[in-house]
Amino acid sequence: MTTVLEQIVERTRARLKDEPKPDRRAAEAVADQRTRFAFREALSRDAINVIAEVKSASPSAGSIVANPEVERIAGDYARGGAAAISVVTEPEFFNGSRDWLARARSASGLPVVMKDFIVESSQLVRGIAAGADAILLLASLLDVRQLTDFIALLEAYGCDALVEVHDQDELQRAIEAGARIIGVNNRDLRDFKVDLGISERLSALMPENAIRVAESGIRTSADIARLRNARFNAFLVGESLLRQDDRAAAVRTLIGSRV
């Protein structure tokens, strides 16, 4: 039976056939106007670095925020003390848009990571041109050579790669490809089950100097404390923040701030 991930990848490949040729000059112009590797720098602080997410929907949760007010949400996250913003741009299954990248970055003043299902380099160039400071690469979809090439392409533009893994084999590919920022998705994209223990187990196998990002299933400050003990530098949080009435306060609660 076809998994949701396989369906998303199939639709992504089909959609890319109709996309215009990526504008490398536009990507270069955007890259020249921003701080290089700002995402990496933001996650390197000795602090609880929350990457707060802008997302409209997901296959597992359904509709989360219909037609999200991107500027308002990103601004709230910044006021709450987030270190960076994640923007889910996949249009069919997550109702996202690349247009949200520049809007979130402008409203928050924070580096923005583009979350999508990257299968070819043209998506990277379009993401950089749209304003991404970092782009998610799924190790489950890419082999070592692809990961290596995509990381090198991003770094040529001063853009970071957040390489996402879910198991030991994927982690090994990320390490071999030279990933500097490694995210562990605690949600299995095949069946959507969540287990924070995945982050704990894989962290012990990561290189000493890796920037560790825990993703999915993080809802409380206790979850963050547990993952901090596993040496994670940053925490990507989406649905649990998006569903709050006061998102700035929700971020402050996660990082333990009373301001």
Secondary structure as GFF3:
##gff-version 3
##sequence-region A 1 259
A	DSSP	alpha_helix	4	16	.	.	.	ID=ss1
A	DSSP	alpha_helix	24	32	.	.	.	ID=ss2
A	DSSP	alpha_helix	38	43	.	.	.	ID=ss3
A	DSSP	beta_strand	49	54	.	.	.	ID=ss4
A	DSSP	beta_strand	57	58	.	.	.	ID=ss5
A	DSSP	beta_strand	62	63	.	.	.	ID=ss6
A	DSSP	alpha_helix	70	80	.	.	.	ID=ss7
A	DSSP	beta_strand	84	88	.	.	.	ID=ss8
A	DSSP	alpha_helix	99	108	.	.	.	ID=ss9
A	DSSP	beta_strand	112	115	.	.	.	ID=ss10
A	DSSP	alpha_helix	121	129	.	.	.	ID=ss11
A	DSSP	beta_strand	134	138	.	.	.	ID=ss12
A	DSSP	alpha_helix	144	156	.	.	.	ID=ss13
A	DSSP	beta_strand	160	165	.	.	.	ID=ss14
A	DSSP	alpha_helix	168	176	.	.	.	ID=ss15
A	DSSP	beta_strand	181	185	.	.	.	ID=ss16
A	DSSP	alpha_helix	197	203	.	.	.	ID=ss17
A	DSSP	beta_strand	211	215	.	.	.	ID=ss18
A	DSSP	alpha_helix	221	228	.	.	.	ID=ss19
A	DSSP	beta_strand	234	237	.	.	.	ID=ss20
A	DSSP	alpha_helix	239	242	.	.	.	ID=ss21
A	DSSP	alpha_helix	247	255	.	.	.	ID=ss22
###
